[in-house]
């Protein structure tokens, strides 16, 4: 077990500092890029050495509490949508906002909050707007719609109240330049330096998660170049499922590493 002075490492760090299953330490040395979906971006930055694990955990706690508080202000939520090729999400959101205005809701929110893979989006905003989209799914060429089990419209301007608390905590944390490329949810591009990380982690709370665009950035390479191995670390393999839809060739080199199983194995 951890001796005195050795902090027990959480899953994000463990991936970097201990061999996990079939993953050897060289994986980290050879790591070319990291990305994390929404709150997972903090884990990716810890893994890349940009954030200290304990400090990142504290920032995540502040972020979660502030987002929860923002959620309680307005009945809002998130709707997962799989659309046909003809689906026009922007137009659907515009009509849903008009519907809300007709109900007397001022300044309604209904917008794409997460880009998952081609023909799949999460739309977030006022509950009345999301209900309208579900009722009119066929008109907008939505094949499937499903309300997500969350309390608010994350990654929209309804999260504005969470911006200040997160900005404050990130100012108090030391952020290093990442050891390898980490891609941001906000613009799908590489983080350049520590101030950039601080700024975009705050912006991420009120900006759509450009995951599909990030996948294209990460795996963009010349014809005939081999794809890197991809590891999804942590519970679930949803990001692997998304990668399969975004880039089948890259997905063929994908493995899932469940951090908890490996921690338990290490302890016995």
C-alpha positions in Angstrom: 0.0 0.0 0.0 1.0 3.7 -0.2 3.7 4.4 2.4 4.0 7.7 4.3 4.3 10.7 2.0 2.9 8.8 -0.9 -0.5 10.1 -1.9 -2.9 7.5 -3.2 -3.5 8.2 -6.8 -6.9 8.5 -8.4 -7.7 6.8 -11.7 -6.5 9.7 -13.9 -3.0 9.6 -12.4 -2.9 5.8 -12.0 -3.2 5.5 -15.8 0.0 7.5 -16.1 2.1 6.1 -13.3 1.3 2.4 -13.0 1.1 -0.3 -15.5 -2.6 -1.0 -16.0 -3.5 -4.5 -17.2 -2.0 -4.7 -20.7 -1.0 -1.0 -20.6 2.7 -0.5 -19.9 4.4 2.7 -18.7 5.8 3.2 -22.2 2.2 4.1 -23.2 2.5 7.4 -21.4 6.0 8.1 -22.8 4.6 7.5 -26.3 1.3 9.2 -25.7 0.6 11.7 -28.5 -2.7 13.2 -27.3 -5.4 13.3 -24.7 -8.9 14.6 -24.5 -11.7 14.3 -22.0 -15.4 14.7 -22.5 -16.9 17.5 -20.4 -15.8 17.0 -16.8 -13.4 14.3 -18.2 -11.3 17.2 -19.5 -9.9 17.7 -16.0 -8.8 14.0 -15.9 -7.1 14.4 -19.3 -5.2 17.5 -18.0 -4.2 15.7 -14.8 -3.0 12.7 -16.9 -0.9 15.2 -19.1 0.7 16.7 -16.0 -1.0 20.1 -16.4 -3.1 19.9 -13.2 -2.4 18.3 -9.8 -4.8 15.5 -9.0 -6.0 16.8 -5.7 -6.4 20.4 -7.0 -8.3 19.2 -10.1 -10.6 17.2 -7.9 -11.3 20.3 -5.8 -12.0 22.4 -9.0 -14.4 19.6 -10.2 -16.2 19.7 -6.9 -16.7 23.5 -7.1 -17.7 23.2 -10.7 -20.3 20.5 -10.0 -21.8 22.4 -7.0 -22.0 25.7 -9.0 -23.6 23.9 -12.0 -26.1 22.2 -9.8 -27.0 25.6 -8.2 -27.4 27.1 -11.7 -29.7 24.2 -12.7 -32.0 24.9 -9.8 -32.8 28.4 -11.1 -34.6 27.3 -14.3 -36.5 24.1 -15.2 -34.1 22.9 -17.9 -32.5 19.7 -19.2 -30.8 17.9 -22.0 -32.2 15.9 -24.9 -30.1 13.3 -26.8 -31.0 13.3 -30.5 -30.2 10.9 -33.4 -31.2 12.6 -36.6 -31.6 11.7 -40.2 -29.3 13.3 -42.7 -31.9 16.0 -43.4 -32.1 17.1 -39.8 -31.5 20.8 -39.2 -30.7 21.2 -35.5 -30.4 24.9 -35.6 -33.8 25.4 -37.2 -35.4 23.0 -34.8 -33.9 24.9 -31.9 -35.1 28.2 -33.3 -38.7 26.9 -33.6 -38.5 25.5 -30.1 -37.4 28.9 -28.7 -40.3 30.6 -30.6 -42.6 28.1 -29.0 -41.3 29.0 -25.6 -41.8 32.7 -26.3 -45.4 32.0 -27.2 -45.7 30.4 -23.7 -44.4 33.7 -22.2 -40.9 32.5 -21.4 -38.5 35.4 -21.8 -35.1 34.9 -23.4 -35.6 31.1 -23.9 -32.6 28.8 -24.3 -32.5 25.8 -26.7 -29.3 25.0 -28.5 -26.9 22.2 -29.4 -24.8 21.5 -26.3 -22.9 18.5 -27.3 -21.7 17.3 -30.8 -21.3 13.5 -30.4 -20.9 12.0 -33.9 -22.3 12.6 -37.4 -26.1 12.8 -37.0 -26.1 12.7 -33.2 -26.3 15.7 -30.9 -27.4 16.7 -27.5 -29.8 19.7 -27.4 -30.1 21.6 -24.1 -32.3 24.3 -22.8 -35.7 25.1 -21.2 -37.8 21.9 -20.6 -40.7 23.3 -22.6 -38.4 23.6 -25.6 -37.2 20.1 -25.3 -40.7 18.8 -24.8 -41.7 20.6 -28.0 -38.8 19.0 -29.9 -39.9 15.5 -28.7 -43.5 16.1 -29.8 -42.4 17.4 -33.2 -39.5 14.9 -33.7 -40.8 13.7 -37.1 -41.1 17.2 -38.5 -37.4 17.9 -37.7 -36.2 14.5 -39.0 -35.2 13.2 -35.6 -35.1 9.4 -35.6 -34.7 9.1 -31.8 -34.9 11.5 -28.9 -34.2 10.7 -25.3 -34.2 12.9 -22.2 -30.9 12.6 -20.3 -31.0 12.0 -16.5 -29.5 15.3 -15.6 -30.8 18.3 -13.7 -30.0 21.1 -16.0 -28.9 22.5 -19.4 -25.2 22.0 -19.1 -22.9 23.7 -21.7 -25.4 26.5 -22.4 -25.7 30.1 -21.2 -28.1 28.8 -18.4 -24.8 27.8 -16.7 -23.6 31.5 -16.5 -23.9 31.5 -12.7 -21.3 28.7 -12.5 -18.7 30.7 -14.4 -17.5 33.0 -11.6 -17.0 30.3 -8.9 -15.0 28.1 -11.4 -13.0 31.0 -12.6 -12.1 31.9 -9.0 -10.9 28.4 -8.1 -8.9 28.0 -11.3 -7.1 31.3 -10.6 -5.9 29.7 -7.3 -4.5 26.6 -8.9 -1.1 26.1 -10.4 -1.5 25.0 -14.1 1.5 23.6 -16.0 2.0 23.3 -19.7 0.8 19.8 -20.6 3.5 17.2 -21.3 1.7 16.2 -24.5 -1.2 17.6 -26.6 -4.5 18.0 -24.8 -7.5 19.0 -26.9 -10.1 21.4 -25.7 -13.9 20.7 -25.8 -14.5 24.4 -26.5 -12.8 24.6 -29.9 -11.5 21.1 -30.7 -8.0 22.4 -30.8 -4.8 21.8 -28.7 -4.3 23.8 -25.5 -1.3 26.1 -26.0 -0.3 27.2 -22.5 -1.5 27.3 -18.9 -3.5 30.7 -19.2 -5.2 29.2 -22.2 -6.3 26.1 -20.1 -7.5 28.3 -17.3 -9.6 30.4 -19.7 -11.1 27.6 -21.7 -12.0 25.4 -18.7 -14.2 28.2 -17.6 -15.7 28.8 -21.0 -16.4 25.1 -21.4 -19.2 25.3 -18.8 -21.3 27.6 -21.1 -20.0 26.4 -24.5 -21.1 23.3 -26.5 -18.8 20.3 -26.2 -17.3 19.8 -29.7 -16.5 16.2 -29.2 -17.1 15.1 -32.8 -14.9 18.0 -34.1 -12.2 17.0 -31.5 -12.2 13.4 -32.8 -11.5 14.7 -36.3 -8.7 17.0 -35.0 -7.0 14.2 -33.0 -7.1 11.6 -35.8 -6.4 13.8 -38.7 -3.4 12.3 -40.6 -2.0 11.8 -44.1 -3.5 8.9 -46.2 -1.7 5.7 -45.4 -0.4 6.8 -41.9 -1.2 4.4 -39.2 -3.6 5.3 -36.4 -2.4 5.5 -32.8 -3.7 3.1 -30.1 -6.6 4.8 -28.2 -7.3 4.0 -24.6 -10.5 5.0 -22.8 -9.7 5.1 -19.1 -12.5 4.9 -16.6 -16.1 3.6 -16.3 -18.1 2.9 -19.5 -17.0 2.8 -23.1 -19.3 5.5 -24.6 -16.4 7.4 -26.0 -15.3 4.2 -27.8 -18.8 3.9 -29.3 -18.6 7.5 -30.4 -15.2 7.0 -31.9 -16.5 4.1 -33.9 -19.1 6.4 -35.5 -16.6 9.2 -36.1 -13.6 7.1 -37.4 -13.9 3.4 -37.9 -10.2 3.0 -38.7 -9.1 4.7 -35.5 -11.6 2.7 -33.5 -9.9 -0.6 -34.6 -7.0 0.4 -32.4 -9.2 1.2 -29.4 -9.1 -0.4 -26.0 -11.0 0.2 -22.8 -9.2 0.4 -19.4 -11.5 0.2 -16.4 -9.5 2.1 -13.7 -11.4 0.6 -10.8 -10.8 -3.0 -11.8 -7.1 -2.3 -12.0 -7.0 -0.5 -8.7 -8.6 -3.5 -7.0 -6.2 -5.9 -8.8 -3.3 -3.8 -7.6 -4.5 -3.9 -4.0 -4.9 -7.7 -3.7 
